Amino acid sequence: MEQHEKFMRKAINLAEKNLKSLHGGPFGAVIVRDGKILGSAGNTVTHECDPTAHAEVNAIRKAAKHIGKPDLSGCILYTSAEPCPMCLSAIYWANIKQVYYGNTKRDAEWAGFGDQFILDQLQHPIENQKVKFERILASEAIVAFEKWRATDPDIQEKVKDGSL
């Protein structure tokens, strides 16, 4: 547990550092594999003018770039707060199977960073969500998927795991 606490403290320190830099909200994340940090970052939403620049996403990007592939299997994520729905999706896409977090969603809500409205919207069918979705050019869009399906399965696998 001592090792986990060490890395969690690094994530918390990144969150507190953001209080000084004001690059984003008070969030930090660290990604570790075999006791080594592969990527660490704070939230940079305001500094980067990027609503996707959450600490977890930034750390995932750095770790994936560090190892040269998008598959972070075997990595552990330490984050100062329970991940939002976007970050949780990125964690799944990166194949991270273990996450340690400090603050809960309830704590984030109390601090002004609530995301329950997103989870609530995702419970509705797409046509009933507040964001309006409309499908167009489906017969043209499907062509890229058809070409992908026709690609050699070995190449598909290499693209997916980043080894190409």
Backbone bond lengths (Angstrom), bond angles and torsions (degrees), N, CA, C in turn:
res aa  C-N    CA-C-N  psi(-1)  N-CA   C-N-CA  omega(-1)  CA-C   N-CA-C  phi
1 M - - - 1.455 - - 1.533 110.68 -
2 E 1.310 116.81 -29.83 1.466 120.96 -179.08 1.530 111.44 -58.68
3 Q 1.332 117.25 -40.59 1.470 122.52 178.29 1.536 110.38 -63.05
4 H 1.329 116.25 -43.32 1.459 120.56 179.43 1.528 110.52 -63.58
5 E 1.299 116.52 -41.53 1.463 120.42 179.49 1.528 111.04 -64.25
6 K 1.329 116.93 -36.50 1.466 121.37 178.45 1.529 110.35 -60.48
7 F 1.326 117.05 -46.63 1.459 120.28 -178.50 1.533 111.73 -72.98
8 M 1.322 116.82 -34.34 1.466 119.45 176.59 1.522 109.95 -64.27
9 R 1.315 117.41 -38.81 1.469 120.12 178.11 1.534 110.81 -62.40
10 K 1.319 117.03 -34.95 1.470 120.10 176.57 1.529 110.02 -64.13
11 A 1.339 116.82 -42.17 1.469 120.14 178.10 1.529 110.67 -63.97
12 I 1.315 116.68 -42.83 1.465 121.19 178.93 1.529 110.19 -63.92
13 N 1.342 117.12 -40.32 1.472 120.43 178.50 1.530 111.19 -62.82
14 L 1.329 117.21 -37.55 1.466 120.30 176.66 1.530 110.56 -63.86
15 A 1.326 116.10 -39.36 1.468 120.14 177.90 1.522 110.35 -63.14
16 E 1.323 116.91 -44.35 1.460 120.95 -179.64 1.525 111.54 -68.62
17 K 1.333 117.20 -33.81 1.462 121.73 177.15 1.531 110.28 -60.69
18 N 1.321 116.25 -34.51 1.470 119.92 179.07 1.523 112.09 -66.22
19 L 1.311 117.49 -22.50 1.460 119.93 176.27 1.526 110.67 -67.27
20 K 1.331 116.25 -25.46 1.466 121.11 178.83 1.526 111.39 -89.39
21 S 1.335 116.98 -41.94 1.471 120.46 -176.42 1.524 112.63 -81.98
22 L 1.333 116.55 -26.57 1.463 123.27 -175.44 1.534 112.24 56.87
23 H 1.330 116.33 32.05 1.472 121.16 176.32 1.519 111.65 -75.16
24 G 1.297 116.54 -15.63 1.455 121.85 179.72 1.511 108.83 177.63
25 G 1.312 115.64 -169.60 1.450 120.30 179.91 1.514 112.72 -68.09
26 P 1.328 117.23 171.52 1.461 122.27 -176.78 1.528 113.03 -78.86
27 F 1.323 114.52 70.52 1.461 121.23 -178.54 1.520 109.54 -134.80
28 G 1.328 115.41 143.12 1.463 121.51 177.11 1.514 110.17 -144.26
29 A 1.339 115.84 152.28 1.462 120.71 -178.92 1.526 110.44 -146.76
30 V 1.320 114.79 146.97 1.464 122.59 179.93 1.522 107.73 -135.39
31 I 1.339 116.43 135.26 1.467 121.33 177.04 1.518 108.15 -115.28
32 V 1.335 114.97 128.95 1.457 122.42 -172.93 1.521 109.89 -127.91
33 R 1.319 115.56 141.01 1.470 121.31 170.25 1.524 107.12 -136.17
34 D 1.305 115.63 129.94 1.467 121.81 179.21 1.531 112.15 52.37
35 G 1.323 115.77 40.33 1.456 120.61 175.95 1.520 115.16 78.68
36 K 1.336 117.83 3.54 1.459 121.27 -179.06 1.529 110.06 -115.00
37 I 1.314 116.38 137.44 1.459 121.29 177.73 1.525 109.04 -76.20
38 L 1.322 115.87 123.33 1.468 121.62 177.43 1.524 111.25 -97.79
39 G 1.315 116.79 -25.57 1.458 120.75 179.99 1.516 109.74 -164.83
40 S 1.315 115.97 140.86 1.460 120.37 175.72 1.522 107.56 -146.62
41 A 1.322 115.62 147.63 1.458 118.96 -176.88 1.518 110.67 -165.13
42 G 1.304 113.84 157.95 1.449 121.49 169.59 1.513 108.92 -102.30
43 N 1.304 115.06 175.60 1.457 121.94 175.30 1.532 107.49 -73.51
44 T 1.344 117.03 131.07 1.464 121.23 -179.46 1.530 111.39 -127.28
45 V 1.315 116.50 29.69 1.463 121.59 -176.61 1.528 111.72 -55.36
46 T 1.323 117.65 -50.15 1.467 119.74 -176.22 1.528 111.74 -75.32
47 H 1.303 117.63 -40.15 1.465 121.31 -178.78 1.530 111.40 -64.29
48 E 1.322 116.32 -41.48 1.468 121.72 -177.95 1.525 112.59 -90.37
49 C 1.325 117.11 -6.24 1.475 121.13 -173.61 1.534 109.58 52.31
50 D 1.334 115.13 45.71 1.463 121.91 -173.99 1.531 108.95 -135.31
51 P 1.321 117.57 107.90 1.463 119.82 -178.65 1.528 113.93 -65.76
52 T 1.333 117.72 -11.36 1.468 120.12 177.56 1.530 112.53 -94.65
53 A 1.312 118.31 -0.16 1.462 121.85 -174.75 1.527 112.20 -84.06
54 H 1.326 115.37 49.55 1.461 120.42 174.62 1.528 108.84 -73.69
55 A 1.313 116.50 157.69 1.463 121.34 -176.47 1.528 111.74 -55.40
56 E 1.334 117.01 -44.95 1.467 119.70 -177.68 1.526 111.33 -64.19
57 V 1.323 117.01 -43.69 1.470 120.56 179.69 1.523 109.75 -65.23
58 N 1.322 117.76 -43.10 1.462 120.95 178.13 1.524 111.29 -60.62
59 A 1.328 116.81 -43.16 1.467 120.43 179.69 1.531 110.92 -66.90
60 I 1.324 117.01 -39.68 1.469 120.68 177.24 1.522 109.82 -61.27
61 R 1.325 117.44 -45.21 1.469 120.98 179.07 1.525 110.71 -59.15
62 K 1.331 116.76 -45.38 1.469 120.38 -179.28 1.529 111.55 -65.19
63 A 1.321 116.78 -44.34 1.466 119.99 -178.64 1.535 110.95 -64.65
64 A 1.329 116.40 -43.70 1.466 120.00 179.93 1.529 110.48 -63.27
65 K 1.316 116.81 -42.12 1.467 120.56 177.81 1.526 109.92 -64.30
66 H 1.322 116.58 -39.71 1.468 121.66 -179.22 1.529 111.60 -60.30
67 I 1.334 116.52 -43.05 1.475 118.95 -178.70 1.527 112.58 -92.17
68 G 1.324 117.23 -9.75 1.457 120.84 175.77 1.506 115.83 81.19
69 K 1.317 116.76 21.68 1.465 120.22 175.47 1.519 110.02 -160.12
70 P 1.339 116.76 156.58 1.465 120.15 -176.39 1.523 114.73 -80.69
71 D 1.305 118.04 -8.87 1.469 121.77 -177.49 1.523 109.70 -88.34
72 L 1.328 116.30 110.07 1.462 121.76 -179.11 1.528 111.71 -102.23
73 S 1.324 116.04 32.89 1.471 120.30 176.39 1.523 109.20 -54.26
74 G 1.310 115.30 140.31 1.454 120.71 179.31 1.514 113.82 86.23
75 C 1.328 117.15 -3.09 1.461 120.98 179.68 1.524 110.69 -92.10
76 I 1.307 114.51 156.35 1.458 122.88 175.00 1.519 107.07 -118.50
77 L 1.318 116.50 137.25 1.464 122.14 177.13 1.524 108.87 -107.17
78 Y 1.316 114.94 129.85 1.463 122.71 173.30 1.516 105.90 -113.16
79 T 1.316 116.63 124.56 1.447 120.22 -177.42 1.526 110.12 -136.14
80 S 1.309 114.54 143.47 1.465 118.97 -175.23 1.527 112.45 -68.72
81 A 1.327 117.36 -16.61 1.466 120.33 -179.98 1.525 109.96 -145.96
82 E 1.303 114.92 151.37 1.461 121.55 176.62 1.532 108.69 -52.71
83 P 1.325 118.13 129.36 1.465 120.95 -174.37 1.528 113.75 -62.94
84 C 1.336 114.51 143.60 1.462 121.60 174.71 1.536 108.43 -73.05
85 P 1.322 118.37 172.56 1.471 120.13 -179.19 1.535 113.54 -58.55
86 M 1.330 118.14 -38.73 1.465 120.42 179.01 1.525 110.66 -64.61
87 C 1.322 116.10 -47.03 1.458 120.26 -178.99 1.524 111.06 -66.31
88 L 1.312 116.51 -38.60 1.459 120.22 177.06 1.527 110.44 -60.07
89 S 1.321 116.45 -41.60 1.469 119.93 176.98 1.522 110.66 -62.04
90 A 1.332 117.04 -43.52 1.470 120.40 178.96 1.528 110.88 -62.63
91 I 1.325 117.06 -37.61 1.466 121.29 177.67 1.525 109.98 -61.06
92 Y 1.327 117.03 -45.73 1.457 120.34 177.49 1.519 111.39 -63.00
93 W 1.346 118.03 -45.36 1.465 121.02 179.97 1.527 111.19 -61.58
94 A 1.329 117.86 -32.16 1.464 121.66 -179.31 1.525 112.99 -83.23
95 N 1.320 117.33 -3.53 1.476 122.61 179.96 1.531 113.54 65.61
96 I 1.325 116.55 31.39 1.463 120.77 174.77 1.520 107.19 -82.37
97 K 1.318 116.57 127.43 1.469 120.60 -174.06 1.528 114.18 -105.89
98 Q 1.347 117.73 -7.74 1.470 120.19 -178.94 1.524 109.36 -136.18
99 V 1.323 115.87 128.35 1.465 122.02 178.76 1.526 108.52 -130.93
100 Y 1.323 115.45 130.47 1.456 121.55 171.02 1.523 106.83 -111.10
101 Y 1.331 117.57 135.04 1.462 120.59 -178.42 1.517 110.04 -135.02
102 G 1.332 114.81 157.50 1.455 121.50 179.73 1.509 111.92 -95.95
103 N 1.308 117.17 -74.28 1.463 121.88 -177.85 1.525 111.46 -80.58
104 T 1.324 115.21 149.13 1.466 120.83 178.81 1.533 109.95 -89.44
105 K 1.327 115.31 171.94 1.470 120.36 174.26 1.530 110.10 -60.50
106 R 1.307 116.17 -35.93 1.469 120.63 178.52 1.527 110.40 -64.69
107 D 1.337 116.42 -40.33 1.469 120.24 176.47 1.529 110.20 -63.15
108 A 1.327 116.89 -42.63 1.469 121.30 179.73 1.530 110.66 -62.93
109 E 1.319 115.84 -41.13 1.475 120.71 177.47 1.533 109.51 -60.15
110 W 1.325 116.65 -45.76 1.463 121.97 179.41 1.522 111.00 -59.37
111 A 1.356 117.11 -36.68 1.464 122.14 -178.45 1.530 112.83 -82.80
112 G 1.335 116.98 -3.29 1.461 120.27 177.97 1.518 114.96 99.21
113 F 1.336 117.01 15.07 1.461 121.28 -177.61 1.530 111.42 -120.51
114 G 1.311 116.85 44.25 1.459 120.71 -177.97 1.516 112.50 -72.01
115 D 1.319 115.84 145.42 1.469 120.66 178.13 1.532 112.12 -132.03
116 Q 1.322 116.42 13.67 1.461 119.79 -178.82 1.526 111.51 -59.56
117 F 1.342 116.98 -31.71 1.459 120.40 -179.69 1.531 111.29 -59.43
118 I 1.335 117.23 -32.70 1.468 120.45 178.26 1.526 109.63 -69.44
119 L 1.302 116.39 -47.94 1.464 120.30 178.78 1.528 110.78 -59.64
120 D 1.328 116.20 -39.50 1.462 119.80 177.72 1.525 111.08 -62.07
121 Q 1.322 117.19 -44.44 1.466 120.60 179.85 1.524 112.17 -63.70
122 L 1.310 116.79 -37.73 1.467 120.50 -179.12 1.526 112.83 -66.78
123 Q 1.305 116.74 -15.00 1.466 120.72 177.32 1.529 111.91 -77.29
124 H 1.329 116.52 -17.69 1.467 121.38 -178.31 1.523 110.39 -91.08
125 P 1.329 117.65 150.48 1.473 119.31 171.37 1.535 108.85 -57.79
126 I 1.304 116.98 152.10 1.461 121.40 -175.30 1.522 112.74 -53.92
127 E 1.327 116.51 -35.38 1.471 119.10 -178.25 1.533 113.00 -73.48
128 N 1.335 117.93 -11.76 1.464 121.70 -179.68 1.523 113.45 -108.30
129 Q 1.327 117.51 8.86 1.456 120.30 179.64 1.523 110.72 -84.73
130 K 1.328 116.71 161.04 1.467 121.56 -178.42 1.522 112.39 -66.37
131 V 1.336 117.21 -33.13 1.457 120.70 173.26 1.520 106.35 -77.85
132 K 1.301 117.00 131.03 1.468 120.88 -178.56 1.529 109.90 -88.06
133 F 1.309 115.61 125.53 1.457 122.84 179.22 1.516 108.95 -113.22
134 E 1.322 116.10 137.55 1.452 120.56 177.40 1.527 108.10 -142.15
135 R 1.291 115.81 125.29 1.465 121.33 -178.77 1.525 109.40 -84.31
136 I 1.343 115.83 128.37 1.462 120.74 176.07 1.532 109.36 -139.49
137 L 1.306 117.05 156.60 1.459 125.71 178.34 1.530 112.96 53.65
138 A 1.313 116.64 36.69 1.465 121.70 -178.40 1.523 111.87 -57.53
139 S 1.336 117.56 -41.97 1.468 119.87 -177.30 1.525 111.85 -67.72
140 E 1.328 117.70 -25.04 1.463 120.58 175.64 1.533 111.10 -84.46
141 A 1.295 116.12 -38.83 1.461 120.54 -177.99 1.523 112.10 -65.66
142 I 1.314 117.00 -34.57 1.470 120.69 -176.27 1.521 112.01 -67.40
143 V 1.323 117.78 -19.95 1.465 121.50 -177.74 1.531 111.57 -58.51
144 A 1.323 117.64 -42.59 1.465 120.15 179.18 1.525 110.72 -61.84
145 F 1.334 117.27 -39.95 1.466 120.05 177.04 1.522 111.16 -67.30
146 E 1.311 117.72 -39.37 1.474 120.87 178.11 1.524 110.46 -62.38
147 K 1.323 116.71 -42.75 1.470 120.20 177.96 1.532 110.66 -65.15
148 W 1.334 115.36 -39.01 1.470 119.63 177.47 1.531 110.66 -60.81
149 R 1.341 115.74 -46.04 1.470 120.75 -179.95 1.529 111.65 -61.65
150 A 1.337 116.65 -29.19 1.464 121.30 -179.81 1.527 112.14 -82.67
151 T 1.324 117.43 -8.54 1.460 121.76 179.56 1.528 109.66 -72.17
152 D 1.298 116.54 149.53 1.466 123.47 177.55 1.536 109.43 -51.79
153 P 1.341 118.17 128.62 1.481 121.18 -179.60 1.535 113.48 -57.07
154 D 1.321 117.88 -31.97 1.471 120.06 177.89 1.530 110.46 -65.76
155 I 1.324 116.52 -39.38 1.464 120.64 177.89 1.521 109.69 -67.99
156 Q 1.331 117.02 -41.36 1.466 120.28 177.65 1.521 110.41 -56.44
157 E 1.316 116.74 -46.36 1.464 121.17 -178.62 1.525 111.19 -63.65
158 K 1.337 116.75 -40.97 1.458 120.32 179.27 1.528 111.48 -65.83
159 V 1.312 117.62 -37.64 1.464 120.61 176.65 1.519 109.95 -65.41
160 K 1.327 117.32 -44.29 1.456 121.11 -178.50 1.517 112.71 -63.92
161 D 1.340 117.26 -40.65 1.476 118.64 -176.96 1.528 112.85 -92.58
162 G 1.351 116.03 -1.70 1.462 119.35 175.42 1.517 114.70 80.36
163 S 1.323 118.03 14.03 1.466 119.36 -177.57 1.526 113.53 -92.50
164 L 1.314 116.97 4.70 1.475 120.12 179.08 1.505 110.73 -85.67
